[in-house]
Amino acid sequence: MNNEETAGEGGRQRGYRLHNVAIPARPLEAALYLVATPIGNLGDITLRALETLAGADVLACEDTRVTRVLLDRYGIQNRPFAYHEHNADEAGPRLLQALEAGRSVALVSDAGTPLVSDPGYRLAQSAIEAGYRVVPIPGASAPLAALVGSGLPNDAFLFAGFLPAKDKARRDRLAEFVAAPATLLFFESPHRIGATLAAAADVLGLTRRASVCRELTKTYEEFRRGTLGELAAHYAENHNVKGEIVLVVGPPEERPADEADVEAILADLATSMPTAKAAAEAARVTGLPRKELYQRLLDMKAKEGR
């Protein structure tokens, strides 16, 4: 590979360093590359991500100072361009213009996978609508790291981002997940984790298993596991919490539905929904087969002469 193939704009060398060994990176095809970066430990970067960061014509990031630390660690000369929620209306079109000009654009967030709770979604959506190629470069993800370290079921999970800051809105949002047959994952700030756990214990149940996953992959990484009631009590007494947090809440325990309860649920839903939709909603709430509930609802209506 010659220097022309690895030289970028302004004569910069497209490449990165691993253990003081210089590794060249070929220029990339024109596309929007969504590059996952470490969530704490800078060693959690893939070789493909390094080559993409080094080879991209344009490198967009949330905070150039944060991304510069990663680039310097691996000897990447690419100059980062700021793209964040405060300048997205101005910076987004400029990045789309770069794609239109046939250039490669790499997008990173401060940590983890782009588009997960950050403004990158808007850029990716615009690029797709305009017909440009969008390429995910997978890697570190805080929700997945928390899930696998929590010890909670991972066959089905639901990532819900940040909960609302106000208590009523937070509780209303949690109520939407009461019967969800999946492990729940939320981002939370350290100064709100106590209030969130108190609300979750009230809404989802004191005995629901959960894990507070803090400072993932960093020096003071911590997994505090227990029931929502136990965790709420702990954080009610410990206010000096620091670091980024993922709250993982296990799925509700499966309990056989009482016959009277099932009929009451069906009767209530049937007052405001068509039969098929009422049966589907009852199936979600009770865990019973939709076809069985649909037939039961038809029988109930036949008895009532409806």
N, C-alpha and C positions, 0 to 999 in steps of 0.2 A: 504493500500500500504506500503510495507516494504522498508527499506533503500537500499537494493540491487536493487530494481526496479528503484529507483530514483537517484542512485549514478552514476556519469559519470566517465570518465577517470581520473586517479590520485585521485580518491576519492571525486571529486567535487559533490556537491549536485545538481541534476537537479531540478530546481524550480525557482520561481520568487516571488516577494513580491508586494502586493497591500495594501496600507494604513497599513503597518507594519504587515500584515497577510501573513505568508509563505504559498505558494501554490505549491505543488509538481507537477512535469511534467514527464509523462511517456516517456521512450525512443521512438524514432520514427522509423518507418519502413525505410528501405534503399531507398532513393530517393533524388533527388535534389529539395529542397524547395525554392521557390522564394518568399521572405518575404517582403512585403511593410512596410516601417517604416515612422514615422512622417516627414512632410516636414517643420516643424517649431515647433509647439506646441507638446511637448512630450506626452501630454495626448491623442493625436490622434493615439493610438496604439490599436490593437485588442487583445482580450484575446488569440485567436488562434495564433497570431503572437508571443506573449510572451511565450506561451507554446512551440512553435517551436524553438525559439531562445534558450530557456533553455534546451530543450530536444535533440537538434541536437548533433551528435557526432563531427561534424566539422562546424564551423561558419566562413564563408568567407565574407569579406567586402571590400569596397573601401579604407577607411582610418580607421585604428584601433582606433585612438584617438577619432574620431567622434562617432563611434559605441560604444566605451567604455562609453561615457557619457550616452547613452541610457541604456546600460546594468546596469550601476551603479544605475541609477534612479529606476530600478525595481529589484535590488538585484540579478541579473543573474550572475553566476560565470563563464559561458562559456568564453573561451579565443578566441578572434577573430583572424582570419588568413587573411593576406592581399591578395586581388585579385583585380587588377586594370589594366588599359590599358598598363602600363609600365612593368608589370611582368606577363601578361596573358599567354605568351608563356611558361613560366616556371611553374607558379602556376596552370594554367588550367589542365595540365596532372596530377598533384598531386591530384587535387580534383576528377578527373575521376578515379584515382587509389583508392581513398577512396570509391567511389561508387562501384567499382569492388570488393572491399573487404567486401561489404555488410554494409557499414556505411551510416549514414544519413548526408547529407550536406545541410546546410541552407545558402542561399546567400542573402545579403542585399546591397543596395547602400547607399550612405551617407544620402539620403533623398528620400522618395517617393517609387515608384514601380520599382524594378529591371528590366533591359532590356530596359527601356525607356530612350534613349539617354545615355547608358552606356555600357561598354564592356561585361556585363553579357550575352548578346545575343550570343556571341561566345561559352560560356560555355554551355548554354542551348541547343544550336544547336548540339554541340558535344555530349552531354548527350543523346539527343533524337536519334541521328544517331547510338550511341552505344547500344541503346535499354534500357536505364535506365529510370525509371519513373521520370517525372517532375511534381511537384505539386505547383500551384500558391497559395499563401496565400495573398488574396487581402486586400487592405487598402488604405491609403492616396495616392493621385495622384495629382500633381500640375496642369496638363492640365484639369482634370475634375473639380477640385476646381475652377479654373479660369473660365471655361465654365459656371458652374452653377451660379457663382457670377457676371458674365459679363452682364447679362440681354439680351444676344443675342440668336438667335434661336439655339436650341440644338437638333432638330429632326434629323439633319445630320451634322456631323462635321468631320474635317480632321486635324490630328495632323502631323505637318511637321518638328518637331525638331528645330534645330538651322539653321538660314539662313547663307549663306556664308558671310565672313567678308568683301570681296572686293565688291565695289559698283556695278560694271557691273554684276558680278556673282550673286549678291543679286537680282538685278533687273530682270535678266534672270530667276531666280528661281521663283520670284513672278509672272512673266508673265505666268508661267505654271498654276497658280491658278486663273487667271482672271475670267474665266467662270465657275469655279467649283461651283456647286449648294450646297454649304455647308459652315458652319462657319469654319474659319481657325484658328489654334492654333500654335503659334511659341514660342520657348524659346528664350530669348534675354538677353544680358548682359547690365548692366546699362550704360556703357560708349558708347554703340552702339545704344541705343534705339532711340535717336534723328535722326540718319542717316537712321535707318530702317524705321521709320515712314515717313520720307521725301520720301524715295523710294517707300514705300507702297502707299502713297497718289498719287504719280505720276503714278504708274503702275496700281493700283487697283481702283483709283478714289478718289477725294477729299471728296465726300459725303458718302462714304462707312462707315457704323457704326463700331465702334471698342471700345476696352477697354484695357487699360494697367493695368495689375494686378500684384501688387508688394508686396513682403514680405508676401505671403499668409500664414495664420494661425499664424503669428508672431505679436509682439506688435504693429508694425507700418504698419500693413496690409492696403493696399490702392487699390481701384478700381477707376481709372480715365476714365470716359466714354465720348464719343463724336464721331465726325466724324474723319476720318483719317486726314483731313485738319486741324481741330481744335487741335487734339493731336500733329500733327507735329509742328504746330505753338507754342504750349505750351512748348514742349521739345526743340525747337530751342532756347528758351530763358532761359531754366532751365537746366543747365549742371551738377549740383551737385546731380545726381541721385544715389541712393544706393539700394542695395538689389537685390534679384533674381526676374526676370520678366517673365511673360507669356503675350504675346500679342495675343489678341483675335480679329479677324476681321469677321464681319458678312458677310453673303452671298450676292451676287449681287442682286440688285432689278430686279424683273421680268418685262420685257418690251416686248410688242408684237413686233415680228419681222416684219420689213417692207418687202413687197413682193419682191421688187427689190433687197433688201439686201439678202434675202433668195436665190434667183436665182443666184446672184453673188457668194455667198458662195458655192453653189452647183457646179457651173461652175468651180470655182477655184479648189475645192477639186477633182473634177472629172479628172482634168488634171494629177494628180499625184497618184490617188488611184483607186482601183477597185470600182465598183458601190456600193456594199454593205458597204464597209468600208467608202466610202465618205458619204453615207447616215447616218451612225452611228456617224461619226465625226460632221456632220452638226447638227444632233439631239442634240449632247452634247453642241454645241455652241449656237444654237438658242432656245433650249428647246422644239422644235416641235417633234411630234411623228416620230420615225425612219421609220416606214412603209409608212407614208405619204410622207416623203422626198425621200424615195427609189423610189416610184412610180413617183414622180415629176421628178426625175433625169432620169428615163427611158423615160418619155414623152419628156423631153428636148433632149435626145439623138436621139429619133425617129424623131423629127422635124428637127434635124440637119443631119439626114440620116446616123447616126453612129450605 
